[in-house]
Amino acid sequence: MRFRLVKATYLPFPMRLGHVTDLHARTHMPGVAPKPGRLSRDIPDRLAQCLARMTELGCDAVAVTGDLLDVPTFLYDPVPGFKPDEPAFWAERAEMDYRLIRGVLEAAGLPFFVLPGNHDFEPAMWRVFNPEANEHEISGVRIIRFCDREHHIGASGHTPRRFYPERDRWLEALADATTPQVHLQHYVIAPTIGHRYPHNYAEHEEMTRRISAAPHVRLCLSGHDHNPPPPEVHGSTLFAVTPSFCEHPHRFRVFDVKPGAPVTWEDHALAEKRAVRPCVFLDRDGVLNHDASFWFGPDRFELLPGVGPAVRRLNEAGFATVVQTRQSCVGTGFAPYEVVRHVHDKMHRLLGADDARLDAVYFSMGGGDDAVLPMYRDVSDAKPSPKLLVKAASELGLDLGASWMVGDSTRDIEAGARAGCRTVLVRTGDGPRHEAEVRERFPESAIVADLPAAVGHILSAAPGVLPTSPS
């Protein structure tokens, strides 16, 4: 297809654009994003603070380039052979969260642009946002969004591509130089990202070449990579990937598009110091749920009696609650990684029914000598190693010395002790089999009937827990 190049006019006014990306929010949807450190439940309040800052900074508009939510992947990419958990429930809650995000954006009073990312659920998203609002002119600048998607191509799969109709609109925009342009997309054109996961478009070199030959495209903004390299200039175009907003310290950028000058940018963050919190780390199988769910998908996952109210008591007392579990079913070939995530989504839903919540879930996947692939042989992060507890403390701002580990095995208790936590063994799951060894090796560890009893013991030892010091 051929497009006629139309000559450029000039930008009459400077334009200041705020950019925020990769929110990974969950509010009405239970739980948190599967990757720890993504502070999903804080996002609506943080986004409101960010938009207020952008208003103070004089932004003319705001762009949100994808991953507004972090929906369960079974809504858009189900795993064959495993029954997903209540898709209608999750789709309805996702739509409620999109309405919440839209309300926050509208309340700020700035013109805004949104587009989907690979963690969004487009059927729900487009019931809330306008699927036809692909461009708008702000202060003489034509801002154009491109809603591209990942495709299963090549060895890695999940590769971004720009196909029709987005490619057709893109080529038309490149040929129309009458107005300065800003291009928005979730996936990365430039800089080149060197990760194993394909953040760049398959055709990113061709796209960079075409855009850099179109001097009226002043700015090309992306998200997707949470810790990207610095922006790059190709031709007259600044290519920038703004760091993700969902992790502390909640970063965003402001870009200035000015007549006759290069595009400039400022890095910003909410930069609020976090309160260091005590945490109760929870083993999963045998503590929260029946061991029967270990090898299977969400269909057979059920909480043990009293677990939801017990976790809620910890929430109300000011403890962070983090699950730390070994899921060697991935490494030994019984279930894919995605199914473990789906099980955790059901766990979040069942806990949410009791108004209980978890702050994060960390899990190891290694199979050791029984691993079906070399990539799963490493078990260095599995309990009794404290590695994941230490990682959680770093990512979430936790005080290990004021924290607890609750488990049903000696390895759980050892991991907690090595991390500097106090420990509790429960007699559910494998607890009875490990009780004698725990008494011998860890005489300071409490031993109780179940999680509700463990929570009672913890709260009696540390009543009225609240965050204490900044980090």
C-alpha positions as CSV (number, residue, x, y, z in Angstrom):
1,M,0.0,0.0,0.0
2,R,1.3,3.5,-0.9
3,F,0.8,6.7,1.0
4,R,1.4,10.2,-0.2
5,L,3.8,12.2,2.0
6,V,2.2,15.5,3.2
7,K,4.6,18.3,4.1
8,A,4.9,19.5,7.7
9,T,3.6,22.5,9.4
10,Y,5.0,23.8,12.7
11,L,4.1,23.2,16.3
12,P,2.3,26.4,17.5
13,F,2.6,25.8,21.3
14,P,4.7,23.6,23.6
15,M,2.9,20.5,24.8
16,R,3.6,18.8,28.2
17,L,2.5,15.1,28.4
18,G,2.5,13.0,31.5
19,H,3.2,9.3,31.0
20,V,2.4,6.4,33.4
21,T,2.4,2.8,32.5
22,D,2.1,-0.8,33.8
23,L,-0.3,-0.2,36.7
24,H,-1.2,-3.9,37.2
25,A,-4.0,-2.9,39.5
26,R,-6.4,-5.1,41.4
27,T,-9.1,-3.8,43.7
28,H,-12.4,-5.4,43.0
29,M,-10.5,-8.5,41.7
30,P,-9.2,-10.4,44.7
31,G,-5.6,-10.7,45.5
32,V,-2.5,-9.2,43.9
33,A,-0.5,-9.5,40.7
34,P,1.3,-12.9,40.6
35,K,4.7,-11.3,40.4
36,P,5.6,-10.0,43.9
37,G,6.5,-6.4,44.2
38,R,3.7,-5.2,42.0
39,L,1.6,-3.3,44.6
40,S,-1.7,-4.0,42.9
41,R,-4.0,-3.0,45.7
42,D,-2.3,0.4,46.2
43,I,-2.7,1.5,42.6
44,P,-5.9,3.5,42.6
45,D,-4.8,5.8,45.4
46,R,-1.3,6.0,44.0
47,L,-2.6,6.9,40.6
48,A,-4.7,9.7,42.0
49,Q,-1.6,11.1,43.7
50,C,0.4,10.8,40.5
51,L,-2.3,12.6,38.5
52,A,-2.4,15.4,41.1
53,R,1.4,15.7,40.7
54,M,1.0,15.9,36.9
55,T,-1.5,18.7,37.3
56,E,0.9,20.6,39.5
57,L,3.6,20.1,36.9
58,G,1.5,21.7,34.2
59,C,0.7,18.6,32.1
60,D,-1.7,19.1,29.2
61,A,-2.7,15.4,29.0
62,V,-1.8,12.0,30.4
63,A,-1.0,8.8,28.6
64,V,-1.5,5.3,30.2
65,T,0.2,2.8,28.0
66,G,-1.2,-0.5,29.0
67,D,-1.4,-3.1,31.7
68,L,-4.0,-1.1,33.6
69,L,-4.9,-4.3,35.4
70,D,-3.3,-7.6,36.1
71,V,-6.1,-10.1,35.2
72,P,-5.8,-13.9,35.6
73,T,-4.3,-15.2,32.3
74,F,-7.0,-17.9,32.0
75,L,-9.4,-15.1,30.9
76,Y,-7.5,-14.7,27.7
77,D,-5.1,-17.7,27.5
78,P,-6.6,-20.8,29.2
79,V,-4.4,-23.8,29.8
80,P,-5.7,-26.9,28.1
81,G,-6.7,-29.7,30.4
82,F,-7.2,-27.5,33.5
83,K,-10.5,-26.0,34.6
84,P,-10.2,-22.3,35.2
85,D,-11.6,-20.7,38.3
86,E,-15.0,-18.9,37.8
87,P,-14.2,-16.9,34.6
88,A,-17.5,-15.0,34.8
89,F,-16.7,-13.8,38.3
90,W,-13.2,-12.6,37.3
91,A,-14.5,-10.9,34.1
92,E,-17.1,-9.0,36.1
93,R,-14.6,-7.9,38.7
94,A,-12.1,-6.8,36.0
95,E,-14.8,-4.6,34.4
96,M,-15.4,-3.0,37.9
97,D,-11.7,-2.3,38.2
98,Y,-11.6,-0.7,34.8
99,R,-14.4,1.6,35.9
100,L,-12.5,2.4,39.0
101,I,-9.4,3.4,37.0
102,R,-11.5,5.4,34.6
103,G,-13.1,7.2,37.5
104,V,-9.7,8.2,38.9
105,L,-8.6,9.5,35.5
106,E,-11.8,11.5,35.0
107,A,-11.6,13.0,38.5
108,A,-8.1,14.5,37.6
109,G,-9.6,16.6,34.9
110,L,-6.8,16.0,32.4
111,P,-7.4,14.6,28.9
112,F,-6.2,11.0,29.0
113,F,-5.3,8.2,26.6
114,V,-5.4,4.6,27.5
115,L,-4.5,1.4,25.6
116,P,-4.3,-2.3,26.5
117,G,-1.3,-4.3,27.5
118,N,-0.6,-8.0,27.6
119,H,-2.1,-8.3,31.2
120,D,-5.3,-6.5,30.3
121,F,-8.6,-8.2,29.4
122,E,-9.9,-6.3,26.3
123,P,-13.5,-7.5,26.3
124,A,-14.0,-5.8,29.7
125,M,-11.7,-2.9,29.0
126,W,-13.5,-1.8,25.9
127,R,-16.9,-1.9,27.7
128,V,-15.5,0.9,29.9
129,F,-13.1,2.9,27.6
130,N,-13.8,4.0,24.0
131,P,-12.3,1.6,21.5
132,E,-12.6,4.2,18.7
133,A,-10.7,7.0,20.5
134,N,-7.4,6.4,18.8
135,E,-6.2,9.9,18.4
136,H,-6.6,13.5,19.6
137,E,-4.9,16.8,19.1
138,I,-3.5,18.5,22.2
139,S,-1.8,22.0,21.9
140,G,-1.2,21.4,18.2
141,V,0.3,17.9,18.6
142,R,-1.5,14.8,17.2
143,I,-1.4,12.1,19.8
144,I,-2.0,8.6,18.3
145,R,-2.4,5.3,20.1
146,F,-1.7,1.9,18.6
147,C,-3.4,-1.1,20.2
148,D,-1.1,-4.0,19.3
149,R,-1.0,-7.5,20.7
150,E,1.4,-10.4,21.3
151,H,1.4,-13.3,18.9
152,H,2.7,-16.9,19.4
153,I,5.6,-16.9,16.9
154,G,9.2,-18.1,17.1
155,A,10.8,-20.1,19.9
156,S,9.9,-17.7,22.7
157,G,6.3,-16.9,21.7
158,H,4.4,-13.9,23.1
159,T,6.1,-11.7,20.5
160,P,4.5,-8.2,19.9
161,R,3.5,-7.5,16.3
162,R,1.8,-4.5,14.5
163,F,-0.7,-5.9,12.1
164,Y,-3.7,-4.5,10.2
165,P,-5.6,-2.3,11.1
166,E,-2.9,-0.7,13.4
167,R,-0.2,-1.0,10.8
168,D,-2.4,0.7,8.2
169,R,-3.1,3.6,10.5
170,W,0.6,3.8,11.4
171,L,1.7,4.1,7.8
172,E,-0.9,6.7,7.1
173,A,0.4,8.7,10.1
174,L,4.0,8.4,9.0
175,A,3.0,9.8,5.6
176,D,1.0,12.8,7.0
177,A,3.6,15.4,8.2
178,T,1.1,18.3,8.5
179,T,1.1,18.1,12.3
180,P,3.7,17.0,14.9
181,Q,2.9,13.6,16.3
182,V,3.3,11.5,19.5
183,H,2.9,7.7,19.1
184,L,1.7,5.6,22.0
185,Q,1.9,1.8,22.3
186,H,2.4,-0.7,25.1
187,Y,5.2,-2.7,23.4
188,V,8.7,-1.5,22.7
189,I,10.0,-0.2,19.4
190,A,13.3,1.3,20.7
191,P,15.5,1.0,22.7
192,T,16.3,-2.7,22.1
193,I,15.6,-4.7,25.3
194,G,18.0,-7.6,25.9
195,H,15.7,-9.8,28.1
196,R,14.8,-13.3,27.3
197,Y,11.1,-12.3,27.2
198,P,10.5,-10.5,23.9
199,H,9.6,-6.9,24.9
200,N,10.4,-5.5,21.4
201,Y,8.2,-5.9,18.4
202,A,9.4,-8.6,16.0
203,E,9.7,-5.9,13.4
204,H,11.2,-3.2,15.7
205,E,14.2,-2.5,13.5
206,E,11.9,-1.8,10.5
207,M,9.6,0.3,12.7
208,T,12.5,2.3,14.1
209,R,13.9,3.0,10.6
210,R,10.5,4.2,9.3
211,I,9.8,6.4,12.2
212,S,13.3,8.0,12.3
213,A,12.7,8.9,8.6
214,A,9.5,10.8,9.6
215,P,10.7,14.0,11.5
216,H,7.2,15.0,12.4
217,V,7.0,12.0,14.8
218,R,8.6,13.8,17.7
219,L,8.0,11.2,20.5
220,C,7.4,7.5,20.6
221,L,6.3,6.2,24.1
222,S,6.0,2.6,25.3
223,G,5.7,0.6,28.5
224,H,6.0,-3.2,29.0
225,D,9.6,-3.3,30.3
226,H,9.5,-2.5,34.0
227,N,13.1,-1.4,34.3
228,P,14.0,-0.1,30.9
229,P,17.2,1.4,29.5
230,P,17.3,5.2,29.0
231,P,15.5,6.9,26.1
232,E,17.2,7.0,22.7
233,V,17.0,9.5,19.8
234,H,16.8,8.1,16.3
235,G,16.5,10.8,13.6
236,S,14.3,13.5,15.1
237,T,12.3,11.1,17.3
238,L,12.8,10.4,21.0
239,F,12.0,6.7,21.8
240,A,11.2,6.2,25.5
241,V,10.0,3.4,27.7
242,T,8.9,4.8,31.1
243,P,9.5,2.6,34.1
244,S,6.5,0.8,35.6
245,F,4.3,2.5,38.0
246,C,3.2,-0.6,40.0
247,E,6.4,-1.0,42.0
248,H,7.7,1.3,44.7
249,P,8.6,4.2,44.4
250,H,5.8,4.5,41.7
251,R,7.7,6.2,38.8
252,F,6.4,8.3,36.0
253,R,7.7,10.8,33.4
254,V,6.8,14.1,32.0
255,F,7.7,15.0,28.4
256,D,7.9,18.4,26.8
257,V,7.3,18.7,23.0
258,K,8.4,22.2,22.0
259,P,8.7,24.1,18.7
260,G,12.1,23.8,17.1
261,A,13.7,21.9,20.0
262,P,14.4,18.3,20.9
263,V,11.9,16.6,23.1
264,T,12.9,16.6,26.8
265,W,11.8,14.6,29.8
266,E,11.8,14.6,33.5
267,D,11.8,11.5,35.8
268,H,9.5,11.6,38.7
269,A,8.4,9.3,41.5
270,L,5.9,9.5,44.4
271,A,9.0,8.7,46.4
272,E,7.1,8.1,49.6
273,K,9.1,6.3,52.3
274,R,7.6,3.0,53.1
275,A,6.8,1.9,56.7
276,V,8.7,-1.2,57.5
277,R,6.1,-3.8,58.5
278,P,6.2,-7.1,60.4
279,C,5.0,-10.1,58.4
280,V,3.5,-13.5,58.9
281,F,4.9,-15.8,56.3
282,L,2.6,-18.7,55.5
283,D,3.4,-22.1,53.9
284,R,0.6,-23.0,51.5
285,D,-0.1,-26.8,51.3
286,G,-1.1,-28.2,54.6
287,V,-1.4,-24.8,56.3
288,L,-3.8,-22.9,54.1
289,N,-5.3,-25.7,52.1
290,H,-5.6,-29.5,51.9
291,D,-2.5,-31.3,50.4
292,A,-4.8,-32.9,47.8
293,S,-4.5,-29.7,45.7
294,F,-0.8,-29.9,45.4
295,W,-0.7,-31.7,42.0
296,F,-3.9,-30.3,40.5
297,G,-5.4,-27.1,39.2
298,P,-7.8,-24.7,40.9
299,D,-10.7,-27.0,40.6
300,R,-9.5,-29.1,43.6
301,F,-8.2,-26.2,45.7
302,E,-10.0,-25.7,49.0
303,L,-9.0,-23.8,52.1
304,L,-8.8,-25.5,55.5
305,P,-11.5,-24.5,58.1
306,G,-11.0,-21.1,59.7
307,V,-8.2,-20.0,57.4
308,G,-10.0,-17.0,55.9
309,P,-10.9,-15.4,59.3
310,A,-7.5,-16.2,60.6
311,V,-5.7,-14.3,57.8
312,R,-8.2,-11.4,58.2
313,R,-7.2,-11.1,61.9
314,L,-3.6,-10.7,60.7
315,N,-4.6,-8.1,58.2
316,E,-6.5,-6.2,60.9
317,A,-3.6,-6.4,63.3
318,G,-1.2,-4.7,60.8
319,F,0.8,-7.7,59.7
320,A,1.8,-8.2,56.1
321,T,0.8,-11.7,55.0
322,V,3.0,-13.5,52.4
323,V,2.7,-17.0,51.2
324,Q,6.0,-18.8,50.7
325,T,5.6,-22.2,49.1
326,R,7.5,-24.8,47.1
327,Q,5.6,-25.9,44.0
328,S,7.9,-28.5,42.6
329,C,5.0,-29.8,40.6
330,V,6.2,-27.4,37.9
331,G,9.8,-28.7,37.9
332,T,8.7,-32.3,38.0
333,G,6.3,-31.9,35.1
334,F,2.9,-32.3,36.7
335,A,1.6,-28.8,36.1
336,P,2.7,-25.7,34.2
337,Y,3.7,-22.5,35.9
338,E,0.5,-20.8,34.7
339,V,-1.7,-23.4,36.5
340,V,0.1,-22.6,39.8
341,R,-0.8,-19.0,39.2
342,H,-4.4,-19.9,38.5
343,V,-4.5,-21.9,41.8
344,H,-3.3,-18.8,43.6
345,D,-6.0,-16.7,42.0
346,K,-8.6,-19.1,43.4
347,M,-6.9,-18.9,46.8
348,H,-7.2,-15.1,46.6
349,R,-10.9,-15.4,45.7
350,L,-11.7,-17.8,48.6
351,L,-9.8,-15.6,51.1
352,G,-11.6,-12.5,49.7
353,A,-14.9,-14.1,50.5
354,D,-13.9,-13.7,54.2
355,D,-12.5,-10.2,53.6
356,A,-9.0,-11.5,54.0
357,R,-6.0,-10.7,51.7
358,L,-2.5,-11.7,51.0
359,D,0.2,-9.1,50.2
360,A,2.2,-11.5,47.9
361,V,2.9,-15.1,47.0
362,Y,6.4,-16.3,46.5
363,F,7.1,-19.8,45.2
364,S,9.9,-22.0,44.1
365,M,9.5,-24.4,41.1
366,G,12.6,-26.5,41.1
367,G,12.4,-30.3,40.9
368,G,16.0,-31.1,41.8
369,D,17.1,-34.5,40.7
370,D,13.6,-35.2,39.5
371,A,13.4,-32.2,37.2
372,V,12.1,-32.8,33.7
373,L,14.1,-30.0,32.2
374,P,17.6,-28.6,33.1
375,M,16.0,-25.2,33.8
376,Y,14.2,-26.7,36.8
377,R,17.1,-28.4,38.5
378,D,17.9,-25.5,40.7
379,V,16.3,-25.7,44.2
380,S,18.4,-23.0,45.8
381,D,15.4,-20.9,46.6
382,A,13.3,-23.7,48.1
383,K,12.9,-24.1,51.8
384,P,14.8,-24.6,54.1
385,S,16.6,-21.8,52.3
386,P,15.5,-18.4,53.6
387,K,16.2,-16.9,50.1
388,L,12.6,-16.1,49.2
389,L,11.8,-14.7,52.7
390,V,14.8,-12.3,52.4
391,K,13.7,-11.4,48.9
392,A,10.2,-10.6,50.1
393,A,11.6,-8.4,52.9
394,S,13.6,-6.4,50.3
395,E,10.8,-6.0,47.8
396,L,7.9,-5.3,50.2
397,G,9.7,-3.5,53.1
398,L,9.4,-6.1,55.8
399,D,11.0,-6.4,59.2
400,L,12.2,-10.0,59.4
401,G,13.2,-9.7,63.1
402,A,9.5,-8.8,63.9
403,S,8.1,-11.4,61.6
404,W,6.8,-15.0,61.9
405,M,6.9,-18.2,59.8
406,V,4.0,-20.6,60.0
407,G,4.5,-24.0,58.4
408,D,3.7,-27.7,58.7
409,S,7.3,-29.1,58.2
410,T,10.8,-28.9,59.6
411,R,12.0,-27.2,56.4
412,D,9.4,-24.4,56.9
413,I,10.5,-23.8,60.5
414,E,14.2,-23.9,59.5
415,A,13.7,-21.3,56.7
416,G,11.9,-19.0,59.1
417,A,14.6,-19.4,61.8
418,R,17.4,-18.8,59.3
419,A,15.7,-15.6,58.1
420,G,15.5,-14.4,61.7
421,C,11.8,-14.9,62.2
422,R,9.9,-16.5,65.1
423,T,8.2,-19.7,64.0
424,V,5.1,-21.8,64.6
425,L,4.5,-25.4,63.5
426,V,0.8,-26.4,62.9
427,R,-0.5,-29.9,63.2
428,T,-2.4,-29.8,60.0
429,G,-0.9,-31.2,56.8
430,D,2.5,-32.9,57.5
431,G,2.8,-31.2,60.9
432,P,2.3,-34.4,63.0
433,R,5.1,-36.2,61.1
434,H,7.5,-33.3,61.8
435,E,6.6,-32.4,65.3
436,A,9.2,-34.5,67.1
437,E,12.0,-33.2,64.9
438,V,10.9,-29.6,65.3
439,R,10.8,-30.0,69.1
440,E,14.3,-31.3,69.1
441,R,15.9,-28.9,66.6
442,F,13.9,-25.8,67.2
443,P,12.7,-25.9,70.8
444,E,11.8,-22.2,70.8
445,S,9.2,-22.8,68.0
446,A,5.6,-22.9,69.1
447,I,3.5,-26.0,68.1
448,V,-0.3,-25.5,67.7
449,A,-3.3,-27.2,66.2
450,D,-3.9,-25.1,63.0
451,L,-3.6,-21.7,61.5
452,P,-6.3,-20.1,63.6
453,A,-4.5,-21.2,66.7
454,A,-1.2,-20.0,65.2
455,V,-2.7,-16.6,64.7
456,G,-4.0,-16.5,68.2
457,H,-0.5,-17.3,69.5
458,I,1.1,-14.6,67.3
459,L,-1.3,-11.9,68.3
460,S,-0.9,-12.7,72.0
461,A,2.8,-12.3,71.6
462,A,2.6,-9.1,69.5
463,P,-0.7,-7.3,70.1
464,G,-1.5,-4.2,68.3
465,V,1.2,-4.5,65.6
466,L,1.5,-1.4,63.4
467,P,4.2,-0.2,60.9
468,T,7.1,1.3,62.9
469,S,9.9,2.9,60.9
470,P,10.6,4.2,57.4
471,S,12.7,2.5,54.8
